């Protein structure tokens, strides 16, 4: 009888199910999650971590069942670490799904649409229909080819947006801006990674001039491309909070979890989708049939003085990206 009582009183034997193997499993799941937190918070993405960090919203969601598991099996230290990871990651990701307070900007409206054409393979008619149906004022295109330019003209884009600054190139490096209103101060930026970026100034009726650029930094598709990815993102034109209004719209090949894009935002931009609570809507993937969860790498970045009224994401047959539409309100203009 005394032996049985001693066994029954063994510490943890009746309160911690599963034994050491379950403890080990919990830590095996918790430690990489904590490592993800440290990389994200510290901006320490290097090598393959650059690509992986795009999936941070999915890891943030994973922290909740992980916390539930550690609590259910009463591994309290592991649960504490899981709770810390959940609090940090969710505090970084969740605000993108929550609309900010309405902007005070209430000047002329400007509707900007950006689309990556996948080396010109995107279907022209649905894209032109988006421009027509949503009364787009400025269209920013990436991977713009000579064939795509001709196809869009045949589909009627020139009648809707008669002004253009374009750099059609075979392959993925071309860029274009189309606009309803005349363009001034036009040009083409050449990124070190090979992609080009059309830019111009547009001035809506009764509104201030706005510099708009079709952004397309290098993609971090392989380890050897990472230096160019960093270089191209660092070379994006910063916001000018004491100067002209700027809008960067395009395929940034980066999410809001990548430190170089956050550094660009810190110059004075906001992500239009995140402002209205649509910042977790995927714009790329799956790619080439691979089961890759969608990630948000297409953005409309706007000067903080510009109000954001609406953001919508649409399918585009023939492209692996989804066009992003942002309806903006410019500051009141005097002068």
C-alpha positions, 0 to 999 in steps of 0.5 A: 500500500505504501509503495502504491501511494509513493507512485501516485504521488510522483510529481507531475505523474497525474497532471502532465500527460504524455511525459517527456516526449510531449514536452519535447514536441512542444518545445520543438514547435515553440522554439522556431516560432520564437525564432521567427519573432526575433527575425521579424522584430529585429529585421534580421531576414537573411538568405532564405529567411527573406522569402519565408518572412512573406508568410508571417501572417500565417505564422501569426495565425499558427501561434493561436493553436500552438498556444492552445496545445501547450496549455492543453497539455500543461507545459507552462513554460512552453505555453508562456513562450507561445503566448509571447510569440502570439502577442508579438506577431498578432500585434504586428499583423492584425492592424492590417485587417483593421481600418484606421480612422478616416483621413482628414484629406477631402480634396479631389479623388484619384483612382489608381490601379496597379497590375503586373502583366506576367511578361505581357501574358495577362488578358487585356480585356478584363484589365480594360474593363476594370479601368472602365468600370471603376473609372480609373485615373492612373494605371501602373503596369509592370512586366509591360511588353510591346505585345501587351501595349498593342493588345491593350490599345485594341481593347480600348485602353487608349480611349479611356486613358489617352496619356501614357509614359511607357517603356515596353520591353520583351520579357519582364522588365517593361513598365508603363503609366497610363492616365486620364489627365495629361502627364508632366515630368515623365521619365523611366527609372532603371533599377539595378535588378533590371526592371524599369519604372515609369514615372510622371506627374499628374494633376487632377482638376482642382487638386495638387500635382502628384508624382506617380511611379510604377514600382517594380524592385527585383524579386528575391527569387534566389540567394544570388538575387538578394543583394539586388532586392535590397538595392532596388528597394533602398533606391525607391524614391522616398516620400517627401513630406515637406514637398510634392505628393508621391504615390508608388504603385506596383509589384514591390516583391516585398510584404509589410513584414520585410524590413526594407519595405518598412524603411520605405514606409518610414520616409512618409508613406502609408500602405493604402490597403492597410489603412482601410483594413485590407492589408492581408488580402493576398495579391500573388500566388499560387504560382505555376500551380504550386501550392503557395499560400497567397502573399501581399506583395503588390501595394499602393503606397501613398503620401501620408497627407493623402486620404484612402477611401477604398482599396479592392483587389481583383483577379486578372486572367493570365497573370500570377498577380492580382490588380490593386485598386486604391481610391484616394482623396488628395489634400485640398489645394490652394495656389 
